Amino acid sequence: MRPPRPAWGVVAGALTMTACLSACALPFGNASSDPSVGRTLFADEFDGPAGPVGAPWLAQTGGGGWGNDEMQFYTGDLANVRVDGNGHLAITARYDGTTITSARLSTAGKQSVTYGRVEARISLPAGRGLHPAFWLLGDDLDQVGWPRAGEIDVIETVNDAGEFHSSIHAPQESSVRGQTVSASGTPPTPIAGTFHRYWMIKSPGRIETGIDDSSLFVVTPADLAADSQWVFDAPFHLLLTLAVGGNWPGPPDESTPDPSTMLVDWVRVSAL
């Protein structure tokens, strides 16, 4: 019998480093039957036997709150991130003793998009304190920092995943945290624990996000404050994360599933 686990919220010390896992990206080709979608620039279907996820995905590891006082310690361990052998990428938050571990995958330095359609088919977990996300950061993050590099959140949910959140974060002279322009609300269909296509179309001076066949959010430079800067006509890399706790959405509790898993069926990037 498993011994009683501690309440969610106890975390080990922080560490920051980056680990590169083995390669398995697909070659160019037509990955969609949608005639409006152009040549595939990158696709990962996460097929093959169970094991480590491959390039261009990098496991960014460590604790320290990640700017939101989050409670998880990101690792590259198979217990937290793996190809599951059933055609999915599995990102799992769990207890390891008194530490909450999870995973944060990035394509930084390996795969970026300036303009195109970015899409992933994902089953998002639900539970108090859970914060799964599919998002992008500007490639010049290490040089200029956040939020000056820009952030695009294709989809985020928190807690019971009853609402969608989609946004951008732009640099703003009057705010060290920049300007957030966002949309949120009840999704067209319940999304917790079921697969849906989450997408973004990134074109000059315009970003649009959506779920399945529904548009969720459109933003252009006209939506920014006078002292904010549109930095989104530049290369951005992809991220898939499952955070736990923090200022948003708040801490988990005894009702939070342990483990909790975010499943990704595929990720595709295609030209406009």
PyRosetta script that sets phi, psi and omega in degrees:
from pyrosetta import init, pose_from_sequence

init()
pose = pose_from_sequence("MRPPRPAWGVVAGALTMTACLSACALPFGNASSDPSVGRTLFADEFDGPAGPVGAPWLAQTGGGGWGNDEMQFYTGDLANVRVDGNGHLAITARYDGTTITSARLSTAGKQSVTYGRVEARISLPAGRGLHPAFWLLGDDLDQVGWPRAGEIDVIETVNDAGEFHSSIHAPQESSVRGQTVSASGTPPTPIAGTFHRYWMIKSPGRIETGIDDSSLFVVTPADLAADSQWVFDAPFHLLLTLAVGGNWPGPPDESTPDPSTMLVDWVRVSAL")
pose.set_psi(1, 137.8)
pose.set_omega(1, 178.4)
pose.set_phi(2, -71.3)
pose.set_psi(2, 133.7)
pose.set_omega(2, 177.8)
pose.set_phi(3, -66.4)
pose.set_psi(3, 156.5)
pose.set_omega(3, 179.7)
pose.set_phi(4, -56.4)
pose.set_psi(4, 137.2)
pose.set_omega(4, 179.3)
pose.set_phi(5, -91.7)
pose.set_psi(5, 155.1)
pose.set_omega(5, 177.9)
pose.set_phi(6, -72.2)
pose.set_psi(6, 164.1)
pose.set_omega(6, 175.5)
pose.set_phi(7, -63.7)
pose.set_psi(7, 148.4)
pose.set_omega(7, 175.7)
pose.set_phi(8, -56.3)
pose.set_psi(8, 137.2)
pose.set_omega(8, 172.4)
pose.set_phi(9, 133.6)
pose.set_psi(9, -10.2)
pose.set_omega(9, -179.4)
pose.set_phi(10, -96.4)
pose.set_psi(10, 122.4)
pose.set_omega(10, -172.1)
pose.set_phi(11, -127.3)
pose.set_psi(11, 143.3)
pose.set_omega(11, 176.8)
pose.set_phi(12, -75.5)
pose.set_psi(12, 176.7)
pose.set_omega(12, -178.4)
pose.set_phi(13, -64.2)
pose.set_psi(13, 164.9)
pose.set_omega(13, -172.7)
pose.set_phi(14, -91.5)
pose.set_psi(14, 150.9)
pose.set_omega(14, 176.3)
pose.set_phi(15, -152.8)
pose.set_psi(15, 143.4)
pose.set_omega(15, 179.0)
pose.set_phi(16, -131.8)
pose.set_psi(16, 125.9)
pose.set_omega(16, 173.1)
pose.set_phi(17, -161.7)
pose.set_psi(17, 174.6)
pose.set_omega(17, -179.8)
pose.set_phi(18, -128.6)
pose.set_psi(18, 132.7)
pose.set_omega(18, 179.7)
pose.set_phi(19, -118.7)
pose.set_psi(19, 136.5)
pose.set_omega(19, 177.9)
pose.set_phi(20, -100.7)
pose.set_psi(20, 129.3)
pose.set_omega(20, -179.2)
pose.set_phi(21, -99.2)
pose.set_psi(21, 175.2)
pose.set_omega(21, -173.1)
pose.set_phi(22, -72.8)
pose.set_psi(22, 163.4)
pose.set_omega(22, -168.5)
pose.set_phi(23, -93.2)
pose.set_psi(23, 145.8)
pose.set_omega(23, 172.2)
pose.set_phi(24, -163.5)
pose.set_psi(24, 31.3)
pose.set_omega(24, 178.4)
pose.set_phi(25, -71.2)
pose.set_psi(25, 151.0)
pose.set_omega(25, 179.7)
pose.set_phi(26, -85.5)
pose.set_psi(26, 154.7)
pose.set_omega(26, 175.7)
pose.set_phi(27, -74.0)
pose.set_psi(27, 173.3)
pose.set_omega(27, 176.5)
pose.set_phi(28, -59.5)
pose.set_psi(28, 152.4)
pose.set_omega(28, 178.4)
pose.set_phi(29, 168.1)
pose.set_psi(29, 178.7)
pose.set_omega(29, 178.8)
pose.set_phi(30, -93.7)
pose.set_psi(30, 106.8)
pose.set_omega(30, -176.1)
pose.set_phi(31, -100.3)
pose.set_psi(31, 5.3)
pose.set_omega(31, -177.0)
pose.set_phi(32, -139.0)
pose.set_psi(32, 144.6)
pose.set_omega(32, 176.2)
pose.set_phi(33, -86.1)
pose.set_psi(33, -5.2)
pose.set_omega(33, 179.3)
pose.set_phi(34, -72.1)
pose.set_psi(34, 115.1)
pose.set_omega(34, -176.1)
pose.set_phi(35, -66.9)
pose.set_psi(35, -16.8)
pose.set_omega(35, 178.9)
pose.set_phi(36, -79.0)
pose.set_psi(36, -12.0)
pose.set_omega(36, -179.9)
pose.set_phi(37, -92.7)
pose.set_psi(37, 129.6)
pose.set_omega(37, -174.6)
pose.set_phi(38, -86.7)
pose.set_psi(38, -157.5)
pose.set_omega(38, -176.7)
pose.set_phi(39, -57.8)
pose.set_psi(39, 135.0)
pose.set_omega(39, 179.4)
pose.set_phi(40, -73.2)
pose.set_psi(40, 125.7)
pose.set_omega(40, 178.3)
pose.set_phi(41, -92.4)
pose.set_psi(41, -31.6)
pose.set_omega(41, 179.8)
pose.set_phi(42, -159.3)
pose.set_psi(42, 141.2)
pose.set_omega(42, 174.2)
pose.set_phi(43, -150.3)
pose.set_psi(43, 139.2)
pose.set_omega(43, 172.2)
pose.set_phi(44, -132.0)
pose.set_psi(44, 118.0)
pose.set_omega(44, -178.5)
pose.set_phi(45, -95.7)
pose.set_psi(45, -6.7)
pose.set_omega(45, 178.6)
pose.set_phi(46, 56.6)
pose.set_psi(46, 37.0)
pose.set_omega(46, 175.7)
pose.set_phi(47, -84.8)
pose.set_psi(47, 174.3)
pose.set_omega(47, 177.5)
pose.set_phi(48, 102.1)
pose.set_psi(48, -178.7)
pose.set_omega(48, -177.1)
pose.set_phi(49, -70.5)
pose.set_psi(49, 161.6)
pose.set_omega(49, 176.8)
pose.set_phi(50, -61.3)
pose.set_psi(50, 139.6)
pose.set_omega(50, 179.9)
pose.set_phi(51, 161.9)
pose.set_psi(51, -165.7)
pose.set_omega(51, -177.5)
pose.set_phi(52, -65.0)
pose.set_psi(52, 148.5)
pose.set_omega(52, 171.7)
pose.set_phi(53, -74.9)
pose.set_psi(53, 151.1)
pose.set_omega(53, -174.4)
pose.set_phi(54, -103.9)
pose.set_psi(54, 178.1)
pose.set_omega(54, 174.6)
pose.set_phi(55, -60.2)
pose.set_psi(55, 147.1)
pose.set_omega(55, 13.0)
pose.set_phi(56, -89.4)
pose.set_psi(56, 13.7)
pose.set_omega(56, -176.6)
pose.set_phi(57, -78.2)
pose.set_psi(57, 132.8)
pose.set_omega(57, 176.3)
pose.set_phi(58, -117.2)
pose.set_psi(58, 135.2)
pose.set_omega(58, 175.3)
pose.set_phi(59, -86.9)
pose.set_psi(59, 110.8)
pose.set_omega(59, 176.4)
pose.set_phi(60, -88.8)
pose.set_psi(60, 121.8)
pose.set_omega(60, -168.6)
pose.set_phi(61, -117.4)
pose.set_psi(61, 157.7)
pose.set_omega(61, 175.7)
pose.set_phi(62, 130.3)
pose.set_psi(62, 175.4)
pose.set_omega(62, 178.5)
pose.set_phi(63, -116.0)
pose.set_psi(63, -138.2)
pose.set_omega(63, 175.3)
pose.set_phi(64, 88.5)
pose.set_psi(64, 5.5)
pose.set_omega(64, 173.1)
pose.set_phi(65, 92.8)
pose.set_psi(65, -23.1)
pose.set_omega(65, 176.3)
pose.set_phi(66, 53.1)
pose.set_psi(66, 38.4)
pose.set_omega(66, 175.3)
pose.set_phi(67, 79.2)
pose.set_psi(67, -0.8)
pose.set_omega(67, -176.6)
pose.set_phi(68, -135.2)
pose.set_psi(68, 17.0)
pose.set_omega(68, -176.9)
pose.set_phi(69, 54.7)
pose.set_psi(69, 36.7)
pose.set_omega(69, -179.3)
pose.set_phi(70, -71.3)
pose.set_psi(70, 160.8)
pose.set_omega(70, -169.9)
pose.set_phi(71, -103.3)
pose.set_psi(71, -15.7)
pose.set_omega(71, -174.9)
pose.set_phi(72, -80.6)
pose.set_psi(72, 155.7)
pose.set_omega(72, 169.9)
pose.set_phi(73, -110.9)
pose.set_psi(73, 115.1)
pose.set_omega(73, -178.4)
pose.set_phi(74, -77.4)
pose.set_psi(74, 136.1)
pose.set_omega(74, 178.6)
pose.set_phi(75, -131.0)
pose.set_psi(75, 170.7)
pose.set_omega(75, 171.0)
pose.set_phi(76, -106.9)
pose.set_psi(76, 14.5)
pose.set_omega(76, -177.3)
pose.set_phi(77, -69.6)
pose.set_psi(77, 149.5)
pose.set_omega(77, 178.9)
pose.set_phi(78, -61.3)
pose.set_psi(78, -25.6)
pose.set_omega(78, 177.4)
pose.set_phi(79, -65.8)
pose.set_psi(79, -20.6)
pose.set_omega(79, -177.3)
pose.set_phi(80, -111.0)
pose.set_psi(80, -27.3)
pose.set_omega(80, -179.7)
pose.set_phi(81, -150.6)
pose.set_psi(81, 126.9)
pose.set_omega(81, -175.8)
pose.set_phi(82, -165.2)
pose.set_psi(82, 158.7)
pose.set_omega(82, 162.6)
pose.set_phi(83, -82.2)
pose.set_psi(83, 127.8)
pose.set_omega(83, -167.3)
pose.set_phi(84, -87.6)
pose.set_psi(84, -1.3)
pose.set_omega(84, -178.6)
pose.set_phi(85, 84.2)
pose.set_psi(85, -4.4)
pose.set_omega(85, 178.1)
pose.set_phi(86, -116.4)
pose.set_psi(86, 22.6)
pose.set_omega(86, 177.5)
pose.set_phi(87, 85.4)
pose.set_psi(87, 21.1)
pose.set_omega(87, -178.3)
pose.set_phi(88, -130.5)
pose.set_psi(88, 152.7)
pose.set_omega(88, 161.5)
pose.set_phi(89, -91.0)
pose.set_psi(89, 129.8)
pose.set_omega(89, 179.6)
pose.set_phi(90, -114.1)
pose.set_psi(90, 121.3)
pose.set_omega(90, 173.7)
pose.set_phi(91, -111.8)
pose.set_psi(91, 118.4)
pose.set_omega(91, -169.0)
pose.set_phi(92, -122.7)
pose.set_psi(92, 129.2)
pose.set_omega(92, 170.1)
pose.set_phi(93, -97.6)
pose.set_psi(93, 134.0)
pose.set_omega(93, -176.0)
pose.set_phi(94, -155.3)
pose.set_psi(94, 168.6)
pose.set_omega(94, 170.5)
pose.set_phi(95, -86.1)
pose.set_psi(95, 134.0)
pose.set_omega(95, 166.3)
pose.set_phi(96, -121.0)
pose.set_psi(96, 92.7)
pose.set_omega(96, -171.8)
pose.set_phi(97, 66.8)
pose.set_psi(97, -119.3)
pose.set_omega(97, 178.4)
pose.set_phi(98, -100.1)
pose.set_psi(98, 6.5)
pose.set_omega(98, -178.1)
pose.set_phi(99, -105.6)
pose.set_psi(99, 135.9)
pose.set_omega(99, 172.0)
pose.set_phi(100, -88.3)
pose.set_psi(100, 122.9)
pose.set_omega(100, 177.0)
pose.set_phi(101, -115.2)
pose.set_psi(101, 152.4)
pose.set_omega(101, 178.2)
pose.set_phi(102, -157.6)
pose.set_psi(102, -160.3)
pose.set_omega(102, -178.3)
pose.set_phi(103, -144.4)
pose.set_psi(103, 150.6)
pose.set_omega(103, 177.9)
pose.set_phi(104, -134.0)
pose.set_psi(104, 113.7)
pose.set_omega(104, -179.5)
pose.set_phi(105, -106.9)
pose.set_psi(105, 139.6)
pose.set_omega(105, -178.7)
pose.set_phi(106, -137.8)
pose.set_psi(106, 151.2)
pose.set_omega(106, 172.9)
pose.set_phi(107, -104.6)
pose.set_psi(107, 19.6)
pose.set_omega(107, -177.6)
pose.set_phi(108, -55.6)
pose.set_psi(108, 130.1)
pose.set_omega(108, 178.7)
pose.set_phi(109, 78.0)
pose.set_psi(109, -3.3)
pose.set_omega(109, -175.8)
pose.set_phi(110, -122.3)
pose.set_psi(110, -40.2)
pose.set_omega(110, -176.9)
pose.set_phi(111, -150.6)
pose.set_psi(111, 123.1)
pose.set_omega(111, -178.9)
pose.set_phi(112, -135.7)
pose.set_psi(112, 166.1)
pose.set_omega(112, 176.7)
pose.set_phi(113, -138.8)
pose.set_psi(113, 132.6)
pose.set_omega(113, 172.7)
pose.set_phi(114, -94.1)
pose.set_psi(114, -57.1)
pose.set_omega(114, 174.1)
pose.set_phi(115, -130.1)
pose.set_psi(115, 139.0)
pose.set_omega(115, 179.2)
pose.set_phi(116, 159.3)
pose.set_psi(116, -175.1)
pose.set_omega(116, 176.3)
pose.set_phi(117, -106.6)
pose.set_psi(117, 124.6)
pose.set_omega(117, 179.2)
pose.set_phi(118, -114.0)
pose.set_psi(118, 127.8)
pose.set_omega(118, -172.1)
pose.set_phi(119, -146.0)
pose.set_psi(119, 144.4)
pose.set_omega(119, 175.7)
pose.set_phi(120, -144.1)
pose.set_psi(120, 143.0)
pose.set_omega(120, 174.8)
pose.set_phi(121, -102.4)
pose.set_psi(121, 114.8)
pose.set_omega(121, -167.2)
pose.set_phi(122, -134.4)
pose.set_psi(122, 143.5)
pose.set_omega(122, 166.7)
pose.set_phi(123, -106.8)
pose.set_psi(123, 114.4)
pose.set_omega(123, -174.4)
pose.set_phi(124, -91.8)
pose.set_psi(124, 134.4)
pose.set_omega(124, 178.4)
pose.set_phi(125, -78.2)
pose.set_psi(125, 160.3)
pose.set_omega(125, 177.2)
pose.set_phi(126, -128.5)
pose.set_psi(126, 146.4)
pose.set_omega(126, 178.3)
pose.set_phi(127, 160.9)
pose.set_psi(127, 150.3)
pose.set_omega(127, -178.1)
pose.set_phi(128, -55.3)
pose.set_psi(128, 125.6)
pose.set_omega(128, 177.1)
pose.set_phi(129, 87.6)
pose.set_psi(129, -2.7)
pose.set_omega(129, -179.6)
pose.set_phi(130, -85.7)
pose.set_psi(130, 143.0)
pose.set_omega(130, -176.7)
pose.set_phi(131, -143.6)
pose.set_psi(131, 78.6)
pose.set_omega(131, 175.5)
pose.set_phi(132, -80.4)
pose.set_psi(132, 151.9)
pose.set_omega(132, -178.5)
pose.set_phi(133, -155.5)
pose.set_psi(133, 149.3)
pose.set_omega(133, 170.5)
pose.set_phi(134, -123.4)
pose.set_psi(134, 116.8)
pose.set_omega(134, -167.9)
pose.set_phi(135, -155.4)
pose.set_psi(135, 178.6)
pose.set_omega(135, -177.8)
pose.set_phi(136, -140.2)
pose.set_psi(136, 151.7)
pose.set_omega(136, 174.6)
pose.set_phi(137, -129.6)
pose.set_psi(137, 150.2)
pose.set_omega(137, 177.9)
pose.set_phi(138, -64.0)
pose.set_psi(138, 142.3)
pose.set_omega(138, -177.0)
pose.set_phi(139, -65.1)
pose.set_psi(139, -20.1)
pose.set_omega(139, -179.9)
pose.set_phi(140, -91.2)
pose.set_psi(140, 22.0)
pose.set_omega(140, -178.5)
pose.set_phi(141, -54.6)
pose.set_psi(141, -45.3)
pose.set_omega(141, -176.7)
pose.set_phi(142, -67.8)
pose.set_psi(142, -24.5)
pose.set_omega(142, -178.7)
pose.set_phi(143, -87.3)
pose.set_psi(143, -41.7)
pose.set_omega(143, -172.2)
pose.set_phi(144, -111.7)
pose.set_psi(144, -14.0)
pose.set_omega(144, 179.3)
pose.set_phi(145, 81.8)
pose.set_psi(145, 177.6)
pose.set_omega(145, 178.6)
pose.set_phi(146, -105.5)
pose.set_psi(146, 136.9)
pose.set_omega(146, 11.5)
pose.set_phi(147, -95.6)
pose.set_psi(147, 8.2)
pose.set_omega(147, -174.7)
pose.set_phi(148, -60.9)
pose.set_psi(148, -29.7)
pose.set_omega(148, 178.6)
pose.set_phi(149, -73.8)
pose.set_psi(149, -21.3)
pose.set_omega(149, -178.5)
pose.set_phi(150, 89.4)
pose.set_psi(150, 148.5)
pose.set_omega(150, 177.7)
pose.set_phi(151, -139.1)
pose.set_psi(151, 138.0)
pose.set_omega(151, 175.6)
pose.set_phi(152, -124.1)
pose.set_psi(152, 119.3)
pose.set_omega(152, 178.4)
pose.set_phi(153, -102.5)
pose.set_psi(153, 103.6)
pose.set_omega(153, -179.4)
pose.set_phi(154, -67.3)
pose.set_psi(154, -49.5)
pose.set_omega(154, 177.3)
pose.set_phi(155, -149.9)
pose.set_psi(155, 133.7)
pose.set_omega(155, 169.5)
pose.set_phi(156, -135.5)
pose.set_psi(156, 143.2)
pose.set_omega(156, 168.6)
pose.set_phi(157, -133.2)
pose.set_psi(157, 158.4)
pose.set_omega(157, 177.0)
pose.set_phi(158, -135.7)
pose.set_psi(158, 152.6)
pose.set_omega(158, 175.8)
pose.set_phi(159, 56.1)
pose.set_psi(159, -116.4)
pose.set_omega(159, -173.5)
pose.set_phi(160, -83.6)
pose.set_psi(160, 5.2)
pose.set_omega(160, 179.4)
pose.set_phi(161, 57.9)
pose.set_psi(161, 30.1)
pose.set_omega(161, 179.3)
pose.set_phi(162, -77.5)
pose.set_psi(162, -15.5)
pose.set_omega(162, 177.3)
pose.set_phi(163, -128.3)
pose.set_psi(163, 150.4)
pose.set_omega(163, 170.2)
pose.set_phi(164, -93.8)
pose.set_psi(164, 154.0)
pose.set_omega(164, 173.2)
pose.set_phi(165, -135.4)
pose.set_psi(165, 128.4)
pose.set_omega(165, 178.9)
pose.set_phi(166, -139.9)
pose.set_psi(166, 135.0)
pose.set_omega(166, -169.6)
pose.set_phi(167, -161.6)
pose.set_psi(167, 169.9)
pose.set_omega(167, 164.6)
pose.set_phi(168, -126.0)
pose.set_psi(168, 155.1)
pose.set_omega(168, 172.7)
pose.set_phi(169, -124.5)
pose.set_psi(169, 118.3)
pose.set_omega(169, -176.4)
pose.set_phi(170, -115.5)
pose.set_psi(170, 148.8)
pose.set_omega(170, 176.0)
pose.set_phi(171, -65.0)
pose.set_psi(171, 143.1)
pose.set_omega(171, -178.6)
pose.set_phi(172, -141.3)
pose.set_psi(172, 130.2)
pose.set_omega(172, -175.4)
pose.set_phi(173, -62.2)
pose.set_psi(173, -31.9)
pose.set_omega(173, -175.2)
pose.set_phi(174, -89.6)
pose.set_psi(174, 2.2)
pose.set_omega(174, -177.6)
pose.set_phi(175, -144.1)
pose.set_psi(175, 127.8)
pose.set_omega(175, 178.7)
pose.set_phi(176, -69.4)
pose.set_psi(176, -20.5)
pose.set_omega(176, 177.9)
pose.set_phi(177, -98.1)
pose.set_psi(177, 4.7)
pose.set_omega(177, 175.8)
pose.set_phi(178, 74.6)
pose.set_psi(178, -173.5)
pose.set_omega(178, 178.2)
pose.set_phi(179, -105.1)
pose.set_psi(179, 133.1)
pose.set_omega(179, 174.7)
pose.set_phi(180, -104.3)
pose.set_psi(180, 127.5)
pose.set_omega(180, 171.7)
pose.set_phi(181, -118.0)
pose.set_psi(181, 124.1)
pose.set_omega(181, -168.6)
pose.set_phi(182, -146.0)
pose.set_psi(182, 166.5)
pose.set_omega(182, 171.1)
pose.set_phi(183, -135.8)
pose.set_psi(183, 143.8)
pose.set_omega(183, 176.3)
pose.set_phi(184, -151.7)
pose.set_psi(184, 161.9)
pose.set_omega(184, 179.5)
pose.set_phi(185, 158.1)
pose.set_psi(185, -173.6)
pose.set_omega(185, 179.2)
pose.set_phi(186, -73.0)
pose.set_psi(186, 126.9)
pose.set_omega(186, -179.7)
pose.set_phi(187, -68.2)
pose.set_psi(187, 161.9)
pose.set_omega(187, -179.7)
pose.set_phi(188, -59.7)
pose.set_psi(188, -26.0)
pose.set_omega(188, 178.7)
pose.set_phi(189, -147.1)
pose.set_psi(189, 151.1)
pose.set_omega(189, 178.4)
pose.set_phi(190, -55.6)
pose.set_psi(190, 139.2)
pose.set_omega(190, -173.0)
pose.set_phi(191, -117.5)
pose.set_psi(191, -15.9)
pose.set_omega(191, -177.1)
pose.set_phi(192, -64.8)
pose.set_psi(192, 124.1)
pose.set_omega(192, 173.6)
pose.set_phi(193, 73.7)
pose.set_psi(193, 11.8)
pose.set_omega(193, 178.3)
pose.set_phi(194, -130.4)
pose.set_psi(194, 151.4)
pose.set_omega(194, -177.6)
pose.set_phi(195, -80.1)
pose.set_psi(195, 135.1)
pose.set_omega(195, 173.9)
pose.set_phi(196, -142.9)
pose.set_psi(196, 156.4)
pose.set_omega(196, 176.0)
pose.set_phi(197, -90.4)
pose.set_psi(197, 121.6)
pose.set_omega(197, 176.3)
pose.set_phi(198, -110.7)
pose.set_psi(198, 128.2)
pose.set_omega(198, -170.9)
pose.set_phi(199, -139.1)
pose.set_psi(199, 159.7)
pose.set_omega(199, 174.3)
pose.set_phi(200, -138.8)
pose.set_psi(200, 136.5)
pose.set_omega(200, 170.4)
pose.set_phi(201, -110.6)
pose.set_psi(201, 117.1)
pose.set_omega(201, -175.9)
pose.set_phi(202, -110.7)
pose.set_psi(202, 108.4)
pose.set_omega(202, -178.9)
pose.set_phi(203, -127.8)
pose.set_psi(203, 167.9)
pose.set_omega(203, -176.9)
pose.set_phi(204, -55.3)
pose.set_psi(204, 120.3)
pose.set_omega(204, 177.3)
pose.set_phi(205, 68.2)
pose.set_psi(205, 20.4)
pose.set_omega(205, -177.9)
pose.set_phi(206, -157.8)
pose.set_psi(206, 136.5)
pose.set_omega(206, 173.8)
pose.set_phi(207, -130.1)
pose.set_psi(207, 131.7)
pose.set_omega(207, 175.8)
pose.set_phi(208, -129.8)
pose.set_psi(208, 136.8)
pose.set_omega(208, 176.2)
pose.set_phi(209, -122.1)
pose.set_psi(209, 161.0)
pose.set_omega(209, -179.8)
pose.set_phi(210, -164.6)
pose.set_psi(210, 173.7)
pose.set_omega(210, 175.5)
pose.set_phi(211, -128.4)
pose.set_psi(211, 128.1)
pose.set_omega(211, -177.8)
pose.set_phi(212, 52.4)
pose.set_psi(212, -119.2)
pose.set_omega(212, -178.5)
pose.set_phi(213, -102.6)
pose.set_psi(213, 14.8)
pose.set_omega(213, -177.9)
pose.set_phi(214, -112.2)
pose.set_psi(214, 134.0)
pose.set_omega(214, 173.8)
pose.set_phi(215, -79.9)
pose.set_psi(215, 138.2)
pose.set_omega(215, -179.6)
pose.set_phi(216, -108.1)
pose.set_psi(216, -34.6)
pose.set_omega(216, -164.4)
pose.set_phi(217, -158.6)
pose.set_psi(217, 132.0)
pose.set_omega(217, 173.5)
pose.set_phi(218, -130.7)
pose.set_psi(218, 134.7)
pose.set_omega(218, 179.6)
pose.set_phi(219, -141.6)
pose.set_psi(219, 142.6)
pose.set_omega(219, 177.8)
pose.set_phi(220, -135.5)
pose.set_psi(220, 171.7)
pose.set_omega(220, 177.9)
pose.set_phi(221, -57.1)
pose.set_psi(221, -25.7)
pose.set_omega(221, 179.2)
pose.set_phi(222, -65.3)
pose.set_psi(222, -17.6)
pose.set_omega(222, -180.0)
pose.set_phi(223, -85.9)
pose.set_psi(223, -5.6)
pose.set_omega(223, -177.8)
pose.set_phi(224, -90.2)
pose.set_psi(224, 154.0)
pose.set_omega(224, 174.2)
pose.set_phi(225, -67.0)
pose.set_psi(225, 162.9)
pose.set_omega(225, -176.4)
pose.set_phi(226, -61.9)
pose.set_psi(226, -30.4)
pose.set_omega(226, -178.6)
pose.set_phi(227, -99.1)
pose.set_psi(227, 13.5)
pose.set_omega(227, 175.3)
pose.set_phi(228, -98.8)
pose.set_psi(228, 158.7)
pose.set_omega(228, -175.7)
pose.set_phi(229, -122.1)
pose.set_psi(229, 131.6)
pose.set_omega(229, 174.8)
pose.set_phi(230, -81.3)
pose.set_psi(230, 111.1)
pose.set_omega(230, -176.0)
pose.set_phi(231, -114.9)
pose.set_psi(231, 17.7)
pose.set_omega(231, -166.8)
pose.set_phi(232, -94.8)
pose.set_psi(232, -3.1)
pose.set_omega(232, 173.7)
pose.set_phi(233, -90.0)
pose.set_psi(233, 57.7)
pose.set_omega(233, -175.0)
pose.set_phi(234, -152.6)
pose.set_psi(234, 167.3)
pose.set_omega(234, 179.3)
pose.set_phi(235, -67.1)
pose.set_psi(235, 136.7)
pose.set_omega(235, 176.5)
pose.set_phi(236, -128.9)
pose.set_psi(236, 145.2)
pose.set_omega(236, 175.6)
pose.set_phi(237, -107.1)
pose.set_psi(237, 163.7)
pose.set_omega(237, -171.8)
pose.set_phi(238, -96.1)
pose.set_psi(238, 151.2)
pose.set_omega(238, 173.8)
pose.set_phi(239, -138.5)
pose.set_psi(239, 145.5)
pose.set_omega(239, 171.6)
pose.set_phi(240, -129.1)
pose.set_psi(240, 123.2)
pose.set_omega(240, -174.4)
pose.set_phi(241, -140.7)
pose.set_psi(241, 153.3)
pose.set_omega(241, 170.0)
pose.set_phi(242, -131.6)
pose.set_psi(242, 97.0)
pose.set_omega(242, 179.8)
pose.set_phi(243, -90.6)
pose.set_psi(243, 161.9)
pose.set_omega(243, 180.0)
pose.set_phi(244, -135.2)
pose.set_psi(244, 126.4)
pose.set_omega(244, 175.7)
pose.set_phi(245, 75.1)
pose.set_psi(245, -160.2)
pose.set_omega(245, -178.6)
pose.set_phi(246, 100.2)
pose.set_psi(246, -179.7)
pose.set_omega(246, -179.4)
pose.set_phi(247, -60.8)
pose.set_psi(247, -33.7)
pose.set_omega(247, 174.2)
pose.set_phi(248, -135.4)
pose.set_psi(248, 110.9)
pose.set_omega(248, 26.2)
pose.set_phi(249, -104.6)
pose.set_psi(249, 6.1)
pose.set_omega(249, -171.2)
pose.set_phi(250, 100.2)
pose.set_psi(250, 174.7)
pose.set_omega(250, -172.4)
pose.set_phi(251, -76.3)
pose.set_psi(251, 153.7)
pose.set_omega(251, 169.8)
pose.set_phi(252, -73.1)
pose.set_psi(252, 174.0)
pose.set_omega(252, 177.2)
pose.set_phi(253, -144.7)
pose.set_psi(253, -168.8)
pose.set_omega(253, -176.2)
pose.set_phi(254, -66.1)
pose.set_psi(254, -16.0)
pose.set_omega(254, 178.5)
pose.set_phi(255, -84.1)
pose.set_psi(255, -11.2)
pose.set_omega(255, -177.3)
pose.set_phi(256, -69.4)
pose.set_psi(256, 125.0)
pose.set_omega(256, 179.6)
pose.set_phi(257, -58.3)
pose.set_psi(257, 134.8)
pose.set_omega(257, 178.4)
pose.set_phi(258, -132.4)
pose.set_psi(258, 105.8)
pose.set_omega(258, 7.0)
pose.set_phi(259, -84.1)
pose.set_psi(259, 166.7)
pose.set_omega(259, 172.9)
pose.set_phi(260, -123.2)
pose.set_psi(260, 134.9)
pose.set_omega(260, -172.4)
pose.set_phi(261, -128.9)
pose.set_psi(261, 134.1)
pose.set_omega(261, 171.2)
pose.set_phi(262, -99.6)
pose.set_psi(262, 120.6)
pose.set_omega(262, -178.7)
pose.set_phi(263, -105.3)
pose.set_psi(263, 133.0)
pose.set_omega(263, 179.2)
pose.set_phi(264, -118.5)
pose.set_psi(264, 118.4)
pose.set_omega(264, -178.5)
pose.set_phi(265, -78.4)
pose.set_psi(265, -44.1)
pose.set_omega(265, 175.4)
pose.set_phi(266, -162.1)
pose.set_psi(266, 161.6)
pose.set_omega(266, 172.9)
pose.set_phi(267, -131.6)
pose.set_psi(267, 133.4)
pose.set_omega(267, -178.2)
pose.set_phi(268, -138.1)
pose.set_psi(268, 141.0)
pose.set_omega(268, 174.8)
pose.set_phi(269, -126.6)
pose.set_psi(269, 126.1)
pose.set_omega(269, -178.3)
pose.set_phi(270, -133.1)
pose.set_psi(270, 156.1)
pose.set_omega(270, 179.2)
pose.set_phi(271, -71.2)
pose.set_psi(271, 155.3)
pose.set_omega(271, 177.5)
pose.set_phi(272, -75.5)
pose.dump_pdb("model.pdb")
